[in-house]
């Protein structure tokens, strides 16, 4: 993955050979560069049909790589053929394994995807850091009052990173819950600083102390977070060795 700069904590690895402990999170970085041919043959018929519906070839190729890699990674934990994996979906569309096995979540941004795997329900969100002219309006609309006040109090140069930290932490949490846009982002508070934390839940649905928020940013151009209902999990990071 020489084309994409990653932190040294993401070590090169092939799927398989890694035991997933009950308090562990494994995060795989997958380059979406290069050809899709090593991966598209792993896809189910429904996935191939979905890929064919993408308007742009680039989006089709990235889908094929990301979902083929997901199958390869999960097959490594299950000890099975990637083509044999079957998926089901929750009430709001979150995918999960149809049979027994780990939980997982996939996120992609730009030319990189992250796949998080854990024994507990997991959510992950990845964002490539870009200049946003609409940063303040987006934060005012979606952040809680406490989060927006914390962002607004920062020096202007520090706001973009804080914005992306807040956004990915919030997205990771609602993806772990599997609720999608049904849960407004301003109903809970997360930290904006270097140390990720779930600070408050205003609708009484969850207890923040039961959750872990993790910074799993894979490289200097990206910000990423993972969320799961496990106390003090251990994180192992890999960059997928391409076929």
PyMOL commands that set and color helices and strands:
alter all, ss='L'
color gray80, all
select helices_A, chain A and resi 37-40+45-52+57-78+82-84+135-142+145-152+156-177+180-182+185-187+208-210
alter helices_A, ss='H'
color red, helices_A
select strands_A, chain A and resi 11-13+24-31+87-89+95-97+103-109+112-118+122-128+188-190+198-201+212-215+222-228+234-240
alter strands_A, ss='S'
color yellow, strands_A
deselect
rebuild
show_as cartoon
